[in-house]
Amino acid sequence: MHALTLKLKTNHSQKKELDKRFRVMCHIHNVLVKRAIKLLSRLDHDQTYQALKAEYRQAENDRKKELTVQMNNFRKSIGLSEYGLQSYIKVCRQRYKTLVSCHQVQKEATRVWKSVEKVLFSNGEHLHFKKEENFDCIGGKSNTNGAKFDKEDLSVTWNGLYLVCCKPRNEKEAWYVHEALKDGIAYCEIKRKMFNNGWHYYAIVVLKGEAPKKQKACPKGRTGIDIGTSTVAVVSENSVLLQELAPKMKTYNRKIDALLRSMDASRRAMNPDKYNEDGTIDRKNRSKWVFSNQYKKKRNRLKTLYRKKAAYIKQSHRETVNELIKNGNEFYVEKMCFHALQRRAKTGTKKKRFGRSLNNRCPALFVSLLKEKAEAYGGTVHEVDTASFRASQYDHVTGSYTKCRLSERWKTIGPYPVQRDLYSAYLLKNSDRTKKHADRTRCQEGFEAFMGMHDQTIQEMKERGMSRKGCFGF
């Protein structure tokens, strides 16, 4: 399945009606969250369920299956299930049946249930209510209920509301829309995005089948990719690449920081009683916050900047991935848990690790986009075993492993000085079948050609001023 995004033409009255429907759906979402929190609290205080849970931790496999069934039945009996939440919200939905459909409400219940599953079975801690300005998507389950998309005139009909989609701006967009709409429609969602002049609305048409392809297939060849928290190094059969991830994101960060300072000054001026003498917020003061009209405009601008920053990072990653799939069909990357790099360090004096870099560069998104694109064009992404491979420590000339500090960006391999990230990518490209070690014979055969491309790339980067001492080493 794939999605097609089309902008909706809306006048003032239609925008007002859409705002009302999003406000209603946000209220329904919060009603579901409140219900789920209440049921989760009931589980925490129920002695029978907690006894089953304690027994499950110490039980063997056969007994665990029985206990799982018992705990599932207990949760269903109190209404804590996907269908339990859908049944509960029926009464609330009756008040707004002229605005939202039953399928849209059911889809929202399903979304809340997925959050509940994270709290029950994964690393989720709490459920959170949503503010109206942060609720931006109304889902769907079919194209016969709720928001219904019409292929013929590119329009959406939704409970008496008729919305026309904007036509494609150029031939490429027109070709993509025409090819995509050849597939059957699964369902249609309504999404909104914040701009400086207010909300803009979009139809997200989810279609069956695969997305249209401009390229027939990936050419055969291996590519090694060493992905860091802020850079990516790529080595293929015929090219070498070393660059920052989303290099222009600093422009957005400067604008965001300036706007946050201005908003903070405005908020403090309008609410002097809400702060202590040392400038911290007075938690005991429960009076309502007062925001000026200028503050509200700046808040919309802030949401716009965050949206633009996210869109830029994704677009930058897509452009890089599109270049990579032209060089080969086998991609080798290290299996990384980027989420773990955000956590506080267990040792040392630093309280945090790479949270800011990960937020600005989004390396996990880069890997996911690479997998998506490679699979669509007949390629594969292989994840090597990071612990056993140790690409940053290996020397294929001596066959030994040597630990080095993170600040050391260059290595000496034989008689050659080599940029560390590019060499790691070269080793990944020459992984053996087990994906646990580099193939030493393959590394020796292609090393001279790699060094030629390596030196040429570094020289070109220096001439263009693309140097970052901390990341590249020059």
Secondary structure, 3 states (H helix, E strand, C coil): CEEEEEEEECCHHHHHHHHHHHHHHHHHHHHHHHHHHHHHHHHHHCHHHHHHHHHHHHCCHHHHHHHHHHHHHHHHHCCCCHHHHHHHCHHHHHCCCCCCCHHHHHHHHHHHHHHHHHHHHCCCCCCCCCCHHHCCEECCCCCCCCCEEECCCCEEEECCEEEEECCCCCHHHHHHHHHHCCCCEEEEEEEEEEECCEEEEEEEEEECCCCCCCCCCCCCCEEEEEECCCEEEEEECCCEEEEECCCCHHHHHHHHHHHHHHHHHHHHHHCHHHECCCCCECCCCCCCCCCCHHHHHHHHHHHHHHHHHHHHHHHHHHHHHHHHCCCCCEEEEECCCHHHHHCCCCCCCCCCCCHHHHHHHCHHHHHHHHHHHHHHCCCEEEEECHHHHCCCCEECCCCEECCCCCCCCEEEECCEEEEHHHHHHHHHHCECCCCCCECHHHHHHHHHHHHHHHHHHHHHHHHCCCCCHHHHCC
